[in-house]
Amino acid sequence: MLAEKSAVDAFFTVTDEKEDLRIGYVVQGARIARWNWAGMRMYDVDAVPLAQRWPQLPEAFQQGIDAALTTRADNPWTWVFRGPQCLLLNPLDGSVAQVSTIAARFPGLPAAFSQGIDAALPAAGAGGGNEVYFFSGSQCVRYDLRIPAPIEVKPITEVWNGLAAKAPEFAEGLGAATVDPGTGKCYLFRGGKYTEGTLNNTTITLNAAVVSNTAWPGLLPAFTRGHVIISGLWSGALTTRAFALDLETGESTEAQDLLGSYGWPTASPDGRYIHIIHPDGSRWYEYDLATRQRREYNYPIRGGRAVFSRGGDLAYFVSKTDRKLTVVDPAGPTVVTAIDLHDYDQKTSDSHVPGAGAPTEQPAQPPEEAPEGGEVTADFDWGWTYAPPVALSPEGDMAYVGFLNRDNNKYRILEVNLAERKVLQTLLLPDAGAPVDVVIDSGGRIVHVAQERGTCAIDLHTGGIAWEGVLPPCRAMKLSPAGDELWCLPAAESGGVLVAAPDGHTVLRRIPVGTPGGLGTGISLDFNHFGTYAFVLLWSSGYVHVAVVDVAARRTAATHSVRVRYGVPYRLAYTTY
């Protein structure tokens, strides 16, 4: 066993020739995340428990894996090792077979190997994919699976040319090893470092280097508890403050790099970037959590709150200035397009006559310069305290936008086709005030809408109200990442967190999140990427707190205090970084 904490405990790769996929599986402790060899970055932003990814694993293996091995002959079936035990796992469907001991399944191995294997690799081009390397301590065994028996037992440095010179500490033992089947490159890991070589000639070519986010993009953040970023809107004479809550330690610190970035935080889908947007300001701030650098967008983009495409390459919001659905490439930043919003059942906000043809796309115009700071416009000039909500369909081809028809003061949800850049239909809402939040169900059929004085659901197939009034008015709502629960923060004080069924809005559970032990008043809500935890921003006794809710257990696991008085409208965003 290595004394130093390992960045990687096991790393194996399965291939799908039909789909041309090479999926790596990285294990650290009791969690697993997938690596994309083609893109050289993580598939998964956040690691998931082994027990959740592969529930058929025996309980001991759900606590962690020592090593894993996928051969060309058995792919995708993979040998998984823990202590003296081993089994076959199909990582694609989670099925398990041949639970055994190392000694029984791989006879002839030295005693140390039978008690535990540190790492394993397939041998290149040998025996039709039936020869492999096993590592234990400073020793390496070349093993023929057909006999089955060892071919040779040698010190690691005698098998891997250049290891003694390039990574001398690796001679004492490995933490994990893997190979990219597409390139034939192999990677050895020990503690927080790695080295690289060529499997075909077992030669190490890279000096030992740190497993960093530059070398392995997204790997380290995937296995951290992450941070909650808290930021608020500037208001009056109150000082703008942004905070980062470290979920590992429970400590919150003022985010100096975000000072002056007044607005609500939104995390990019990979969690690396935090975007701070203010509806009445003239700037958009982007903070790179990996490099600790901040960019201030000089182009005066006003949106208040934004939603990102699944890949994070586009952001969508309703512009305060021209009240259009604005699509922005945050890498620029550049405005890709601005789409007119029209109520086909009434006169539109831009005086288009219903039935006169589809609205035309208009180029986005820079709004007039806003003062630096200042009070938030009370009604956003057209019915919202801050900004209309925007939600994307699961496929990302449709946007659902809160809308006010100013001719009759009726609130609507507009369905916008993003490819055609036009409104497809108007979804009528009950007379319950402005839409505060909008959520699309995982099947893309039901739109859940939280309004000022009620909550409803709209069936997109019929355009009619599916149900209303089952849930109370909510200030925020989100679907769990699995899509099987609707989580809501009641607008009334001391409402806790409501967990409801997406079909019918039946309340399944009310979770207390207050301090000490009360229901609490939730302000903002977010999930980690796999939905194992929810994070609720709340205020109690005048101070801001963050409740960490165990989603499966439906209970508060921890509450962290952020020592700032609740004086401005704060929101939170979760990031793995």
Beta strands, then each sheet from edge to edge (+ up, - down):
strand 1: 10-16
strand 2: 21-28
strand 3: 31-36
strand 4: 41-42
strand 5: 48-49
strand 6: 67-69
strand 7: 78-82
strand 8: 85-90
strand 9: 95-101
strand 10: 119-122
strand 11: 131-136
strand 12: 139-144
strand 13: 149-155
strand 14: 176-179
strand 15: 185-190
strand 16: 193-198
strand 17: 203-204
strand 18: 209-210
strand 19: 227-232
strand 20: 242-246
strand 21: 252-254
strand 22: 264-267
strand 23: 273-277
strand 24: 284-288
strand 25: 293-297
strand 26: 307-308
strand 27: 315-318
strand 28: 325-329
strand 29: 334-339
strand 30: 390-392
strand 31: 398-405
strand 32: 410-417
strand 33: 422-428
strand 34: 435-440
strand 35: 446-451
strand 36: 454-459
strand 37: 465-468
strand 38: 474-479
strand 39: 486-490
strand 40: 497-500
strand 41: 507-511
strand 42: 522-527
strand 43: 533-540
strand 44: 543-550
strand 45: 555-565
strand 46: 570-575
sheet 1: 1+ 2- 3+ 4-
sheet 2: 1+ 2- 3+ 5-
sheet 3: 6+ 7- 8+ 9-
sheet 4: 10+ 11- 12+ 13-
sheet 5: 14+ 15- 16+ 17-
sheet 6: 14+ 15- 16+ 18-
sheet 7: 21+ 20- 19+ 46-
sheet 8: 22+ 23- 24+ 25-
sheet 9: 26+ 27- 28+ 29-
sheet 10: 30+ 31- 32+ 33-
sheet 11: 34+ 35- 36+ 37-
sheet 12: 38+ 39- 40+ 41-
sheet 13: 42+ 43- 44+ 45-
end
